[in-house]
Amino acid sequence: MRNKRELPREKLSSLGAEALTDVELLQAVIGSGGKGNDFKQIAKNLNSVIQKIGAEKLTIDDVKSVKGIGDAKATVVFAALEFWRRKHAKQTRPIIDAPEKAAEQLNFIRNKKQEHFVLLTLDGARRLIKSRVITVGTLTASLVHPREVFAPAIEDRAASIIIAHNHPSGSLDVSAKDREVTKLIREAGELLGIHLDDHIIITGDDFASAN
């Protein structure tokens, strides 16, 4: 008869989480396999998917893609992962839930002599995934196309985005072009399911929203 101490959940209870390998921890979360599916193999396959994609970018659809994991188990696995990400990953990735916090990420373009158009990609908890300069324009205009914005946003598996650009003139006036870009990006985002949270205009010492 199999010793219960060999089972991940019992091993965790008696020896502590540090005694379990990564795969055993996943086995403990999964619990058991379905008909014809060994939960050990399911855990190994899930671990491979996590290593390939990265825990920060993993989606619930990625979890469901593993043979033997149905909707119910995928929900449990992903909820546990997301809880960890919200409690611990935020220590290294700031939450951008206010214009002031977005502006803090844009200090590097405040005093640029040309317009720099920047994309901030965010996850579902509004944590910053990545900051990118999309285009560098002239003193008065920075042209940007939706594909240049959403290609990296899709790559990052972003839930939402913030766009921003600097005004080298120092003026915070929102131009017709600024509003046009906001409208264009927002409408494109609606089609893709990626929400535009804000469009920030930044100068040497201040910022404003073009929403």
N, CA and C of each residue as an Amber inpcrd file, in Angstrom:
protein
   633
   0.8590000  -1.2080000   0.0000000   0.0000000   0.0000000   0.0000000
   0.8890000   1.2510000   0.0000000   0.4930000   2.2150000  -0.7600000
   1.3160000   3.4160000  -0.9140000   1.3050000   4.2510000   0.3640000
   2.5040000   4.7130000   0.7420000   2.6390000   5.5530000   1.9220000
   2.0830000   6.9380000   1.6130000   1.1450000   7.4160000   2.4320000
   0.5180000   8.7190000   2.1880000   1.5320000   9.8540000   2.2390000
   2.6490000   9.6150000   2.9770000   3.6610000  10.6670000   3.0600000
   4.2900000  10.9460000   1.7070000   4.1100000  10.0140000   0.7550000
   4.6580000  10.2020000  -0.5790000   3.7730000  11.1060000  -1.4240000
   2.5120000  11.2690000  -1.0230000   1.5980000  12.1090000  -1.7800000
   1.8980000  13.5750000  -1.4890000   1.8650000  14.4320000  -2.5250000
   2.2660000  15.8350000  -2.3430000   1.5180000  16.5700000  -1.2390000
   0.1960000  16.3880000  -1.1610000  -0.5590000  17.1380000  -0.1490000
  -0.1910000  16.6940000   1.2620000  -0.0360000  15.3740000   1.4500000
   0.3410000  14.8690000   2.7680000   1.7910000  15.2330000   3.0950000
   2.6370000  15.1950000   2.0680000   4.0370000  15.5730000   2.2450000
   4.1420000  17.0350000   2.6470000   3.3420000  17.8690000   2.0220000
   3.3310000  19.2960000   2.3530000   2.8960000  19.4950000   3.7990000
   1.8600000  18.7560000   4.1960000   1.3230000  18.9000000   5.5440000
   2.3170000  18.4600000   6.6120000   3.0390000  17.3700000   6.3290000
   3.9330000  16.8220000   7.3490000   5.3400000  17.4080000   7.3150000
   5.8280000  17.7600000   6.1180000   7.2080000  18.2110000   5.9870000
   7.3610000  19.6910000   5.6450000   6.2600000  20.3180000   5.2150000
   6.3210000  21.7240000   4.8320000   6.5120000  21.8980000   3.3380000
   6.1210000  23.0670000   2.8200000   6.1600000  23.3270000   1.3860000
   7.5720000  23.2690000   0.8200000   8.5670000  23.6140000   1.6290000
   9.9460000  23.6430000   1.1320000  10.4580000  22.2490000   0.7640000
   9.7820000  21.2080000   1.2480000  10.2120000  19.8350000   0.9550000
   9.7110000  19.3530000  -0.4000000   8.8250000  20.1240000  -1.0230000
   8.2330000  19.7230000  -2.2970000   8.9630000  20.3670000  -3.4690000
   9.0700000  19.6120000  -4.5540000   9.5940000  20.1820000  -5.7900000
   8.5150000  21.0460000  -6.4290000   8.8780000  21.7960000  -7.4690000
   7.8890000  22.6220000  -8.1820000   6.7530000  21.7600000  -8.7230000
   7.1060000  20.6160000  -9.3080000   6.0900000  19.7300000  -9.8730000
   5.1870000  19.1800000  -8.7800000   5.7670000  18.8340000  -7.6250000
   4.9510000  18.3210000  -6.5140000   4.0010000  19.3970000  -5.9940000
   4.4450000  20.6390000  -5.9790000   3.5470000  21.7220000  -5.5620000
   2.3630000  21.8260000  -6.5180000   2.6360000  21.6920000  -7.8190000
   1.5480000  21.7180000  -8.7970000   0.6320000  20.5130000  -8.6250000
   1.1970000  19.3710000  -8.2810000   0.3790000  18.1810000  -8.0280000
  -0.5660000  18.4330000  -6.8550000  -0.0420000  19.1000000  -5.8240000
  -0.8600000  19.3970000  -4.6450000  -2.0250000  20.3080000  -4.9990000
  -1.7820000  21.2630000  -5.9140000  -2.8490000  22.1700000  -6.3410000
  -3.8610000  21.4320000  -7.2100000  -3.3790000  20.6100000  -8.1390000
  -4.2560000  19.8890000  -9.0630000  -5.0870000  18.8560000  -8.3160000
  -4.4740000  18.1340000  -7.3820000  -5.2170000  17.1870000  -6.5640000
  -5.2630000  15.7880000  -7.1240000  -5.8610000  15.6390000  -8.2970000
  -5.9810000  14.3140000  -8.9050000  -6.2140000  14.4670000 -10.3890000
  -5.9820000  13.4050000 -11.1150000  -6.2000000  13.4200000 -12.5540000
  -7.5860000  12.9170000 -12.9080000  -7.9760000  13.1880000 -14.1280000
  -9.2510000  12.6760000 -14.6050000  -9.0780000  11.2810000 -15.1530000
 -10.1110000  10.7460000 -15.7240000 -10.0660000   9.4020000 -16.2870000
  -8.9970000   9.3270000 -17.3740000  -8.0670000   8.3720000 -17.1890000
  -7.0200000   8.1850000 -18.1880000  -5.9060000   9.2050000 -18.1130000
  -5.9400000  10.0980000 -17.1060000  -4.9120000  11.1270000 -16.9790000
  -4.2200000  11.0190000 -15.6210000  -2.9210000  10.8290000 -15.6390000
  -2.1460000  10.7410000 -14.4140000  -1.8170000  12.1380000 -13.9140000
  -2.1480000  12.4230000 -12.6650000  -1.9640000  13.7870000 -12.1600000
  -0.4900000  14.1800000 -12.0930000   0.3970000  13.1850000 -11.9920000
   1.8260000  13.5030000 -12.0120000   2.2390000  14.0350000 -13.3840000
   1.7560000  13.3590000 -14.4240000   2.0870000  13.7950000 -15.7720000
   1.4500000  15.1390000 -16.0880000   0.2270000  15.3440000 -15.5960000
  -0.4560000  16.6300000 -15.7940000   0.3810000  17.7510000 -15.1770000
   0.8730000  17.5120000 -13.9630000   1.6830000  18.5190000 -13.2730000
   2.9720000  18.7950000 -14.0310000   3.6060000  17.7420000 -14.5660000
   4.8350000  17.9290000 -15.3430000   4.5670000  18.7540000 -16.5960000
   3.4530000  18.4320000 -17.2650000   3.1140000  19.1640000 -18.4900000
   2.8000000  20.6230000 -18.1790000   2.0850000  20.8510000 -17.0730000
   1.7550000  22.2170000 -16.6800000   3.0160000  22.9890000 -16.3280000
   3.9450000  22.3400000 -15.6410000   5.2040000  22.9900000 -15.2850000
   5.9820000  23.3840000 -16.5370000   5.9470000  22.5410000 -17.5520000
   6.6370000  22.8380000 -18.8140000   6.0310000  24.0660000 -19.4830000
   4.6850000  24.1630000 -19.4520000   3.9990000  25.3120000 -20.0440000
   4.3690000  26.5950000 -19.2980000   4.3920000  26.5190000 -17.9740000
   4.7430000  27.6910000 -17.1610000   6.1680000  28.1470000 -17.4490000
   7.0900000  27.1790000 -17.5640000   8.4840000  27.5220000 -17.8470000
   8.6350000  28.1430000 -19.2320000   7.8570000  27.6450000 -20.1890000
   7.9510000  28.1420000 -21.5620000   7.3980000  29.5560000 -21.6880000
   6.2340000  29.7950000 -21.1000000   5.5570000  31.0900000 -21.2420000
   6.0050000  32.0860000 -20.1790000   6.2510000  31.5840000 -18.9780000
   6.5930000  32.4660000 -17.8610000   5.3850000  32.7010000 -16.9740000
   5.5900000  32.6040000 -15.6690000   4.4820000  32.7520000 -14.7240000
   3.8040000  34.1080000 -14.8290000   4.5670000  35.1470000 -15.1840000
   4.0120000  36.4880000 -15.2510000   3.0510000  36.6620000 -16.4330000
   3.2540000  35.8760000 -17.5070000   2.4380000  36.0450000 -18.7070000
   1.3980000  34.9390000 -18.8810000   1.4250000  33.9380000 -18.0210000
   0.5220000  32.7960000 -18.1590000  -0.9340000  33.2420000 -18.0490000
  -1.7820000  32.7180000 -18.9320000  -3.2190000  33.0020000 -18.8920000
  -3.9810000  31.7300000 -18.5450000  -5.2480000  31.8820000 -18.2120000
  -6.0540000  30.7030000 -17.8820000  -6.2280000  29.7940000 -19.0920000
  -6.2000000  30.3640000 -20.2850000  -6.2830000  29.5430000 -21.4920000
  -5.0380000  28.6770000 -21.6560000  -3.8770000  29.2110000 -21.2290000
  -2.6520000  28.4170000 -21.2640000  -2.7690000  27.2150000 -20.3340000
  -3.3680000  27.4330000 -19.1630000  -3.5620000  26.3430000 -18.2020000
  -4.5260000  25.3010000 -18.7830000  -5.6070000  25.7700000 -19.3960000
  -6.5980000  24.8570000 -19.9720000  -6.0400000  24.0500000 -21.1340000
  -4.9760000  24.5530000 -21.7580000  -4.3950000  23.8500000 -22.9060000
  -3.6860000  22.5590000 -22.5070000  -3.4260000  22.3940000 -21.2150000
  -2.7530000  21.1850000 -20.7320000  -3.7580000  20.0400000 -20.6530000
  -3.4540000  18.9450000 -21.3200000  -4.3550000  17.7890000 -21.3240000
  -4.6080000  17.2960000 -19.9110000  -5.8720000  17.1080000 -19.5810000
  -6.2370000  16.6200000 -18.2580000  -6.6840000  17.7050000 -17.3100000
  -6.5250000  18.9660000 -17.7220000  -6.9800000  20.0840000 -16.8820000
  -8.2230000  20.6970000 -17.5160000  -9.3490000  20.5270000 -16.8510000
 -10.6030000  21.1000000 -17.3310000 -10.8390000  22.4770000 -16.7460000
 -12.0180000  23.0020000 -16.9870000 -12.3360000  24.3610000 -16.5320000
 -12.2060000  24.5060000 -15.0200000 -12.7180000  23.5260000 -14.2730000
 -12.7140000  23.6360000 -12.8060000 -11.2900000  23.6550000 -12.2530000
 -10.4570000  22.7180000 -12.6920000  -9.0780000  22.6670000 -12.1970000
  -8.2770000  23.8780000 -12.6750000  -8.5290000  24.3080000 -13.9190000
  -7.8270000  25.4770000 -14.4490000  -8.1170000  26.7080000 -13.6050000
  -9.3550000  26.8350000 -13.1680000  -9.7350000  27.9750000 -12.3330000
  -8.9840000  27.9690000 -11.0120000  -8.8820000  26.7870000 -10.3970000
  -8.1750000  26.6710000  -9.1160000  -6.6890000  26.9850000  -9.2860000
  -6.0680000  26.3840000 -10.3100000  -4.6450000  26.6020000 -10.5630000
  -4.3670000  28.0680000 -10.8500000  -5.1740000  28.6540000 -11.7160000
  -4.9020000  30.0210000 -12.1220000  -5.1970000  31.0120000 -10.9960000
  -6.2330000  30.7380000 -10.2040000  -6.5430000  31.6130000  -9.0670000
  -5.3830000  31.6170000  -8.0730000  -4.7910000  30.4300000  -7.8270000
  -3.6500000  30.3540000  -6.9110000  -2.4590000  31.1360000  -7.4590000
  -2.2220000  30.9840000  -8.7630000  -1.1150000  31.7040000  -9.3880000
  -1.3420000  33.2150000  -9.3390000  -2.5580000  33.6400000  -9.6600000
  -2.8470000  35.0720000  -9.6850000  -2.7620000  35.6790000  -8.2930000
  -3.1940000  34.9330000  -7.2780000  -3.0840000  35.4240000  -5.9010000
  -1.6190000  35.6740000  -5.5550000  -0.7560000  34.7090000  -5.9210000
   0.6720000  34.8870000  -5.6720000   1.2110000  36.1010000  -6.4190000
   0.8160000  36.2460000  -7.6820000   1.3310000  37.3650000  -8.4780000
   0.9300000  38.7020000  -7.8580000  -0.3060000  38.8020000  -7.3920000
  -0.7710000  40.0730000  -6.8230000  -0.0960000  40.3980000  -5.4940000
   0.2340000  39.3760000  -4.7390000   0.8380000  39.6080000  -3.4280000
   2.3470000  39.7970000  -3.4800000   2.9780000  39.1740000  -4.4770000
   4.4430000  39.1800000  -4.4870000   5.0490000  39.8480000  -5.7070000
   4.4910000  39.6190000  -6.8930000   5.0730000  40.2110000  -8.0980000
   4.9870000  41.7270000  -8.0660000   3.9910000  42.2770000  -7.3750000
   3.8320000  43.7270000  -7.3400000   4.9910000  44.4270000  -6.6240000
   5.7930000  43.6600000  -5.8920000   6.9400000  44.2520000  -5.2160000
   7.9770000  44.7430000  -6.2180000   8.0170000  44.1150000  -7.3680000
   8.9880000  44.5110000  -8.3820000   8.3380000  45.2180000  -9.5660000
   7.0150000  45.0990000  -9.7080000   6.3150000  45.7580000 -10.8070000
   5.2540000  46.6870000 -10.2280000   5.3910000  47.9870000 -10.4280000
   4.4550000  48.9360000  -9.8240000   3.0430000  48.8060000 -10.3750000
   2.0770000  49.0990000  -9.5340000   0.6770000  49.1480000  -9.9560000
   0.3890000  50.5640000 -10.4500000  -0.0860000  50.6730000 -11.6800000
  -0.3660000  51.9860000 -12.2820000  -1.8740000  52.2000000 -12.2770000
  -2.3980000  52.6790000 -11.1550000  -3.8390000  52.8520000 -11.0200000
  -4.2450000  54.3200000 -10.8720000  -3.3300000  55.2200000 -11.2260000
  -3.6230000  56.6550000 -11.1690000  -2.6990000  57.3670000 -12.1600000
  -3.1560000  58.4950000 -12.7370000  -2.3180000  59.2360000 -13.6860000
  -0.9610000  59.6170000 -13.1080000  -0.9240000  59.9250000 -11.8080000
   0.3360000  60.3150000 -11.1730000   1.3580000  59.1790000 -11.2270000
   0.8640000  57.9500000 -11.0740000   1.7720000  56.8030000 -11.1040000
   2.2550000  56.5340000 -12.5260000   1.3880000  56.8050000 -13.5050000
   1.8160000  56.6710000 -14.8980000   2.8970000  57.6950000 -15.2060000
   2.7000000  58.9260000 -14.7270000   3.6670000  60.0020000 -14.9810000
   5.0450000  59.6680000 -14.4010000   5.0570000  58.9310000 -13.2760000
   6.3360000  58.5510000 -12.6710000   7.1580000  57.6620000 -13.6070000
   6.4670000  56.9190000 -14.4630000   7.1550000  56.0200000 -15.3900000
   7.6180000  56.7470000 -16.6580000   7.3000000  58.0360000 -16.7600000
   7.5830000  58.7870000 -17.9840000   8.6280000  59.8770000 -17.8020000
   9.3080000  59.8770000 -16.6790000  10.3000000  60.9210000 -16.4170000
  11.3910000  60.9810000 -17.4810000  11.6740000  59.8450000 -18.1060000
  12.7650000  59.8010000 -19.0750000  12.4580000  60.5570000 -20.3680000
  11.1820000  60.9460000 -20.5920000  10.8620000  61.7170000 -21.8070000
  10.4820000  63.1610000 -21.4950000  10.5090000  63.5560000 -20.2450000
  10.0510000  64.8990000 -19.8680000  10.7760000  66.0060000 -20.6270000
  12.0670000  65.8720000 -20.7690000  12.8630000  66.9630000 -21.3480000
  13.4360000  66.6350000 -22.7190000  12.8420000  65.6740000 -23.3930000
  13.2870000  65.3400000 -24.7410000  12.9410000  66.4770000 -25.7060000
  13.8020000  66.7100000 -26.6930000  13.5950000  67.7830000 -27.6640000
  12.6610000  67.3770000 -28.7950000  12.4250000  66.0710000 -28.9310000
  11.4500000  65.5760000 -29.8890000  10.3330000  64.8520000 -29.1460000
   9.1960000  64.7420000 -29.7980000   8.0960000  64.0030000 -29.1800000
   8.4090000  62.5150000 -29.1770000   8.2620000  61.9080000 -28.0330000
   8.4120000  60.4690000 -27.8770000   7.0480000  59.8900000 -27.5030000
   6.5930000  58.9120000 -28.2650000   5.3120000  58.2600000 -27.9830000
   5.6110000  56.9560000 -27.2630000   5.0670000  56.8200000 -26.0490000
   5.4020000  55.7010000 -25.1690000   4.1690000  54.8400000 -24.8970000
   4.3970000  53.5440000 -24.8150000   3.3460000  52.5840000 -24.4790000
   3.6830000  51.9090000 -23.1600000   2.7250000  51.9300000 -22.2290000
   2.8290000  51.1730000 -20.9850000   1.8150000  50.0430000 -21.0640000
   2.2680000  48.8020000 -20.9580000   1.3420000  47.6700000 -20.9580000
   1.1040000  47.2230000 -19.5190000  -0.1520000  46.8770000 -19.2130000
  -0.5450000  46.5280000 -17.8500000  -1.2710000  45.1840000 -17.8290000
  -1.1540000  44.4780000 -16.6940000  -1.9100000  43.2360000 -16.5560000
  -3.2620000  43.5250000 -15.9140000  -4.0050000  42.4680000 -15.5750000
  -5.3490000  42.6490000 -15.0410000  -5.4120000  43.3330000 -13.7010000
  -4.2940000  43.3420000 -12.9750000  -4.2370000  44.0210000 -11.6800000
  -3.6350000  45.4140000 -11.8070000  -3.4920000  45.8890000 -13.0460000
  -2.9230000  47.2000000 -13.3680000  -1.4310000  47.2830000 -13.0160000
  -0.7520000  46.1280000 -12.9590000   0.6950000  46.1320000 -12.7630000
   1.3740000  46.3910000 -14.0890000   2.4520000  47.1570000 -14.0370000
   3.2170000  47.4530000 -15.2400000   3.9140000  46.1920000 -15.7480000
   3.6850000  45.8780000 -17.0130000   4.3880000  44.7670000 -17.6460000
   5.6620000  45.2870000 -18.3010000   5.4930000  46.3120000 -19.1420000
   6.6560000  46.8490000 -19.8470000   6.3710000  48.2680000 -20.3280000
   7.4460000  49.0550000 -20.4500000   7.3770000  50.4060000 -21.0070000
   8.1970000  50.4230000 -22.2920000   7.6060000  50.9710000 -23.3560000
   8.2960000  50.9960000 -24.6490000   8.1350000  52.3560000 -25.3160000
   9.1800000  52.8130000 -25.9830000   9.0590000  53.9560000 -26.8830000
   8.6150000  53.3900000 -28.2300000   7.4570000  53.8370000 -28.7010000
   6.8960000  53.3180000 -29.9530000   7.3890000  54.1110000 -31.1560000
   7.3510000  55.4330000 -31.0360000   7.8470000  56.2760000 -32.1180000
   8.5290000  57.5100000 -31.5520000   9.3990000  58.0870000 -32.3530000
  10.0120000  59.3790000 -32.0440000   9.6760000  60.2930000 -33.2100000
   8.9940000  61.4050000 -32.9020000   8.5230000  62.2840000 -33.9630000
   9.3450000  63.5410000 -34.0860000   8.6810000  64.6090000 -34.4920000
   9.3310000  65.9050000 -34.6490000   9.0620000  66.7540000 -33.4150000
   9.4050000  68.0260000 -33.5010000   9.1340000  68.9240000 -32.3800000
   7.6460000  69.1170000 -32.1370000   6.8280000  68.8760000 -33.1580000
   5.4090000  69.1890000 -33.0230000   4.4700000  68.0060000 -33.1900000
   4.9520000  66.8990000 -33.6860000   4.0280000  65.7920000 -33.9150000
   4.7180000  64.4450000 -33.7670000   3.9720000  63.4870000 -33.2840000
   4.4570000  62.1140000 -33.1580000   3.4030000  61.2050000 -33.7450000
   3.6850000  60.6730000 -34.9200000   2.6990000  59.8650000 -35.6200000
   2.7770000  58.4240000 -35.1380000   1.6290000  57.8130000 -34.9230000
   1.5990000  56.4410000 -34.4440000   0.4120000  55.7160000 -35.0600000
   0.6120000  54.4470000 -35.4060000  -0.4550000  53.6350000 -35.9750000
  -0.8720000  52.5930000 -34.9340000  -2.1620000  52.2360000 -34.8720000
  -2.6140000  51.2480000 -33.8810000  -1.8220000  49.9510000 -33.8970000
  -1.3900000  49.4770000 -35.0630000  -0.6520000  48.2030000 -35.0970000
   0.6690000  48.3160000 -34.3380000   1.2830000  49.5190000 -34.3370000
   2.5310000  49.7070000 -33.6170000   2.3200000  49.6900000 -32.1000000
   1.0940000  50.0000000 -31.6970000   0.7450000  49.9960000 -30.2770000
   0.3210000  48.6030000 -29.8300000  -0.5360000  47.9610000 -30.6070000
  -1.1520000  46.7310000 -30.1320000  -0.3570000  45.4640000 -30.4220000
   0.5890000  45.5120000 -31.3560000   1.4360000  44.3330000 -31.5680000
   2.2080000  43.9850000 -30.2920000   2.9030000  44.9610000 -29.6660000
   3.5850000  44.6340000 -28.4050000   2.6160000  44.3800000 -27.2510000
   1.4540000  45.0440000 -27.2660000   0.4680000  44.8310000 -26.2000000
  -0.0390000  43.3930000 -26.2290000  -0.2640000  42.8730000 -27.4300000
  -0.6880000  41.4770000 -27.5750000   0.4390000  40.5430000 -27.1560000
   1.6530000  40.8740000 -27.5520000   2.8130000  40.0610000 -27.1690000
   2.9460000  39.9790000 -25.6490000   2.6510000  41.0860000 -24.9670000
   2.7450000  41.1320000 -23.5020000   1.5260000  40.5290000 -22.8150000
   0.5080000  40.1430000 -23.6040000  -0.7680000  39.6450000 -23.0590000
  -1.3770000  40.6900000 -22.1120000  -1.3060000  41.9250000 -22.5170000
  -1.7890000  43.0320000 -21.6840000  -3.3080000  43.0380000 -21.5830000
  -3.8030000  43.3790000 -20.4010000  -5.2400000  43.5510000 -20.2020000
  -5.6510000  44.9700000 -20.5560000  -4.7280000  45.9110000 -20.3480000
  -4.9960000  47.3000000 -20.6810000  -3.6750000  48.0030000 -20.9760000
  -3.7850000  49.2200000 -21.5060000  -2.5800000  49.9840000 -21.8490000
  -2.7620000  51.4430000 -21.4440000  -1.6370000  52.1180000 -21.3250000
  -1.6050000  53.5790000 -21.2010000  -0.6680000  54.0710000 -22.2970000
  -1.0980000  55.0670000 -23.0380000  -0.2140000  55.6880000 -24.0230000
   0.1740000  57.0700000 -23.5100000   1.2920000  57.5440000 -23.9700000
   1.7730000  58.8420000 -23.4790000   2.7400000  59.4510000 -24.4830000
   2.8250000  60.7660000 -24.4520000   3.8600000  61.4430000 -25.2290000
   4.1970000  62.7660000 -24.5720000   5.3770000  63.2490000 -24.8640000
   5.8240000  64.5230000 -24.2960000   5.5270000  65.6730000 -25.2560000
   5.3770000  66.8650000 -24.6970000   5.2570000  68.0960000 -25.4840000
   6.5330000  68.9090000 -25.2570000   7.4500000  68.8720000 -26.1930000
   8.6990000  69.6250000 -26.0350000   8.4780000  71.1210000 -25.8490000
   7.3590000  71.6350000 -26.3270000   7.0680000  73.0700000 -26.1980000
   6.8150000  73.4730000 -24.7540000   6.4750000  72.4900000 -23.9040000
   6.1550000  72.7930000 -22.5170000   4.6810000  73.0410000 -22.2880000
   3.9030000  73.1000000 -23.3580000   2.4630000  73.3380000 -23.2300000
   1.7270000  72.0450000 -22.9260000   0.7440000  72.1260000 -22.0320000
  -0.0820000  70.9740000 -21.7110000  -1.4200000  71.0120000 -22.4390000
  -1.5670000  71.9240000 -23.3710000  -2.8110000  71.9980000 -24.1410000
  -2.9860000  70.7120000 -24.9490000  -4.1880000  70.1560000 -24.8890000
  -4.4970000  68.9390000 -25.6380000  -4.9360000  69.3380000 -27.0380000
  -4.1640000  68.9470000 -28.0280000  -4.4590000  69.3290000 -29.4060000
  -5.5000000  68.4220000 -30.0320000  -6.0040000  68.8430000 -31.1810000
  -6.9540000  68.0180000 -31.9250000  -6.3010000  66.7050000 -32.3290000
  -5.0120000  66.7460000 -32.6720000  -4.2820000  65.5350000 -33.0400000
  -4.1780000  64.5840000 -31.8560000  -3.9370000  65.1490000 -30.6690000
  -3.8610000  64.3170000 -29.4660000  -5.1720000  63.5750000 -29.2400000
  -6.2910000  64.2900000 -29.3950000  -7.6050000  63.6720000 -29.1930000
  -7.9030000  62.6390000 -30.2860000  -7.4320000  62.9180000 -31.4790000
  -7.6350000  61.9920000 -32.5910000  -6.9000000  60.6710000 -32.3260000
  -5.6530000  60.7740000 -31.8400000  -4.8790000  59.5790000 -31.5220000
  -5.5580000  58.7900000 -30.4020000  -6.0390000  59.4960000 -29.3790000
  -6.7350000  58.8380000 -28.2690000  -7.9340000  58.0530000 -28.7790000
  -8.7360000  58.6900000 -29.6260000  -9.9400000  58.0490000 -30.1600000
  -9.5830000  56.8250000 -31.0030000  -8.5540000  56.9600000 -31.8270000
  -8.1190000  55.8840000 -32.7080000  -7.6560000  54.6680000 -31.9110000
  -6.8260000  54.9110000 -30.9080000  -6.2920000  53.8130000 -30.1070000
  -7.3810000  53.1770000 -29.2500000  -8.2660000  53.9920000 -28.7030000
  -9.3410000  53.4490000 -27.8740000 -10.2540000  52.5280000 -28.6950000
 -10.6190000  52.9730000 -29.8930000 -11.5180000  52.1760000 -30.7300000
 -10.8510000  50.8740000 -31.1740000  -9.5590000  50.9490000 -31.5050000
  -8.8270000  49.7410000 -31.8970000  -8.7360000  48.7810000 -30.7130000
  -8.5250000  49.3280000 -29.5290000  -8.4310000  48.5020000 -28.3310000
  -9.7290000  47.7970000 -28.0080000 -10.8420000  48.4650000 -28.2450000
 -12.1510000  47.8470000 -27.9970000 -12.3500000  46.6170000 -28.8720000
 -11.8650000  46.6720000 -30.0970000 -11.9970000  45.5350000 -31.0030000
 -11.1320000  44.3550000 -30.5470000  -9.9970000  44.6760000 -29.9270000
  -9.0590000  43.6370000 -29.5060000  -9.2670000  43.1950000 -28.0670000
 -10.1270000  43.8980000 -27.3360000 -10.3400000  43.5550000 -25.9390000
  -9.2280000  44.0320000 -25.0240000  -8.5050000  45.0660000 -25.4560000
  -7.4430000  45.6630000 -24.6340000  -7.8250000  47.1160000 -24.3600000
  -8.1420000  47.4120000 -23.1220000  -8.6810000  48.7290000 -22.7680000
  -7.6070000  49.8070000 -22.7190000  -7.9150000  50.9840000 -23.2510000
  -7.0320000  52.1460000 -23.1040000  -7.3920000  52.8480000 -21.8030000
  -6.4940000  52.7760000 -20.8260000  -6.7610000  53.3830000 -19.5200000
  -6.5940000  54.8950000 -19.5370000  -5.5910000  55.3790000 -20.2740000
  -5.3360000  56.8190000 -20.2640000  -4.3690000  57.1810000 -21.3890000
  -4.3800000  58.4620000 -21.7310000  -3.4020000  59.0330000 -22.6600000
  -2.7980000  60.2250000 -21.9400000  -1.5510000  60.0930000 -21.5690000
  -0.8760000  61.1040000 -20.7590000  -0.0060000  62.0060000 -21.6360000
  -0.1540000  63.3030000 -21.4300000   0.7470000  64.2860000 -22.0460000
   1.6530000  64.7970000 -20.9380000   2.9520000  64.7710000 -21.1850000
   3.8930000  65.1470000 -20.1320000   4.8580000  66.2200000 -20.6310000
   5.1960000  67.1440000 -19.7440000   6.1670000  68.1910000 -20.0530000
   7.2910000  68.1240000 -19.0260000   8.1480000  69.1180000 -19.0530000
   9.2790000  69.1080000 -18.1350000   8.9110000  69.1020000 -16.6810000
   7.7600000  69.6920000 -16.3260000   7.4270000  69.7720000 -14.9050000
   5.9720000  69.4550000 -14.5820000   5.2060000  68.9290000 -15.5390000
   3.8120000  68.6500000 -15.2570000   3.2720000  67.6190000 -16.2440000
   2.0200000  67.2490000 -16.0860000   1.3970000  66.3110000 -17.0100000
  -0.1120000  66.5600000 -17.0210000  -0.7600000  66.0350000 -18.0730000
  -2.2160000  66.1530000 -18.1970000  -2.7320000  64.9210000 -18.9430000
  -4.0350000  64.6990000 -18.8590000  -4.6560000  63.5650000 -19.5480000
  -5.3340000  64.0640000 -20.8200000  -5.1270000  63.3190000 -21.9100000
  -5.7750000  63.6470000 -23.1760000  -7.0230000  62.8170000 -23.3930000
  -7.4870000  62.1180000 -22.3630000  -8.7090000  61.3090000 -22.4870000
  -9.9330000  62.1810000 -22.7380000
